[in-house]
Amino acid sequence: MHTICTSYLKRTDDNHYAFFWLLGCRVHETIRHADETGSFEEILASVQALMLAQILRLFDGNAHQRTLAELHLVPLSQLTHRLWQEAPIELPNSMSPWQAWIFAESVRRTILVSHILRGAYSTIKRGYFIHTSFVEALPFDVRTSLWDAPSADAWESSAPALRPALASYREYTDMWENGQIRDTRAFDKMLLVACKGQENVEAGLSAGLNEVRS
């Protein structure tokens, strides 16, 4: 799917049809594989791959591709729910603390982004989306800078100094609104815009930057 995303950026009018045909085949293969596999890791990878494909087709601007992608919103929802249901309570001892954190956070982020993706498309198409308490309660680690740690040593040196850890989506947006969250990355901005709106987030970030400068 990473190769397909790279190809999307390089597509031309001549290979546009062939690209989306290949993407459609990959989507069907991903869904079929996820239905057949019993491996949680493969389900996680399938959900992530399907989200990438849905982003390309839902927001490309091609009406036919949007129609095809809409048919796979339900399978994406079902696989995401399965991911949530089957998430392991404990991780193997063979994983280092850094590996365990990355794996767990990847699961949490995947579930959250899957819901936001469908909500964003609903907003564009219908002008609204149904905001549920389930989505508000989805947790993730608010120490989002840890995601960019290039090594286990860098992660371990940063992790103890940053608190709190897990918070719900609703708690995170409240923390940002109260000025408790300042260091925002692309992931943070996506979450905030989905909840607060782009204009509010940009105004809040601008005000925070001016406050730091003064």
N, C-alpha and C positions, 0 to 999 in steps of 0.2 A: 504493500500500500504506500510505503514511502517512495518507491520508484514511480508509482502512478501519480503521486502528488507532484513529484519533480517534472514528470512528463506534462502535467496539466499546465505548468508555468511556461512550457516550451511549445505548446500545441499551436497549430496553424489552421487556417480555413480548410486546408487540404486534408488534414488528419483529424479534424474535430469529431467527425462521426465515428471514426475508428477508435479514437480515444474513449469516447463514452460507451461504445460497445464493449470494449475491454473492461472498463470500470464496472459496467453492469454485470459482466460475467464474474468478476471478482467479488462483487456484492453477494450474488447468489451462492458462490462457492463458500464465502465466509459464513453466511447464515446456515448453510447446510452443514458445514464442519462444526459450527458451534452447537448445533442440535445433536450431533452425533458424539461429540467428545465428552468425556467425563472429567477432564482435567480443568481445574479452576484457573490455572495460569493461561490455558488456551482460550477459555471463555473471556478472560480479561483482555487478552490480545484481540479477540474477535470483536468485542465491543468497541475497543479503541479504533480498530481498522474500519468498522462500520461507521463510526462517527466521522472519521475523515472523509469517507466516501459520501456520506450524507451532506457534509458541509460543501463539498464540491458541487453536488447536484442541486441542492436546495437553493444555493445562493449564486449559481452561475448566471442566472438571467434567462436561461433556456426553459421555456414553458413545458416542453416535452420532458426534459430531465426532472423538473420539479414534480411533474405528475408521477413519474416513475419512482422518484425518491419518496413521495408521500406514501406509496405502497409499503415502504420498508420502515416507516415510523413505528408501526406496531411491533414488528420483530425487534427493533432496537429497544423499545420499551420493555418487551418481554425479557430480552437478554440482560438488560440493565437490572431488572427486578431479580432475575436469577443470580446475577452477580452479588446483589445485596443480600439475598437469602443465603447463599453458599459461602460468603466470606468467612475464612477460617478464624476461629477464636484465638488460636495460638499458631505461631510460625516456627519452622524447624530451627533447632539449635545450631544447625550448620551455618545459618545466616549470621553475618556480623550485625552489630547494632545498626550500622549504616544501611546495609542491604535490607534489613527488616523494616527500617523506617521508610526507605524508598518504595518497597513493595506495598506496604500498608497505605502509604500516602497516595500511591498510584491508584489503588483501588478506590480510595475515598474520592479522589479528584475525578476519576472516570465516572463514577455514579453521579456526582454533582454536575459535571459538565454535560452529561447526557441529558439530564433534565433541563438544563439551561439552553442547550441547543434546540430542543423541541419547543421550549417556551419562546425563544427568540423568533423562531420561524412562525409560530402562531401569532405573535405580535405583529410581524410584518404582513402576514396574510389576512388576519382578521381584525387587527387593531387591539387585541388583548390576548392574555393567556391566563389560565387558571392557576393562581398562586396558592399552593397547598402548604399546610403545616408540616407535612412530611418533608418537603424540600427545605423548608426553613430549618428543620431539625437536623439536616445532614451535616455531619462533622467533617472537619479537616484541620490540619495543623496550621495555626495562624503564623507560625514562624516560617513564612514562605521563603525567606532568603536561604533557608537550609536546602531548598530544592536545587539551588545553583552551586552547591558545594562541589568542587572538582575532585575531591578525594575523601577517603574515610577520615584522614587526619584533620582536614579542613572542617568536615562535618562535626567531628567530635569536639573540636576546639570551640565551635560556635554554639552547639546545642545546649550546653549547660547554662549559658549566659542569657538565653532567651526564654522568657516565660510570659504568659501562660502557653500551654501547648494546644490541645484540642479545644475547639469551640464550634458551635453550630453556625450555620450560614447566617441565621438571624442575629446571633450574638456578635458575629464578626462585623456585620454591617452597622450594628449599633455602636460597636467599639470605634469604627471609623468615623461615624457621625459625631461621636463624643470626643474626637481628637486623640484617641488612644492608638490608632493605627496611622502611621505617617509614611513608612517605607513601603511603597506600593510597586509591584511589578506587573507584567502583562496579565498574569493569572488573577491577581488581586483586582485590577481594573475591570477585567471581564465580569467578575462576580459583582462588583459594585455597580457597574453600569446596568447589569441585568436587573438589579433590585432598585436602584435609585434614579436611573436615567442618565444619559450621557452628559447633558448640560449640568445637572447637579454635581456629578462627579468631577467634571472638569473645573467647575467653579470652586468646589471644595479643595481640590488639589492645588489650584492656583492660589487660593487663600492660605493654604498650609505652607506653600513655598515662599510666599511673601512674608509670612510670619517668621519662618526660619531665617530669612535674609535680614530681617529687621532685628 
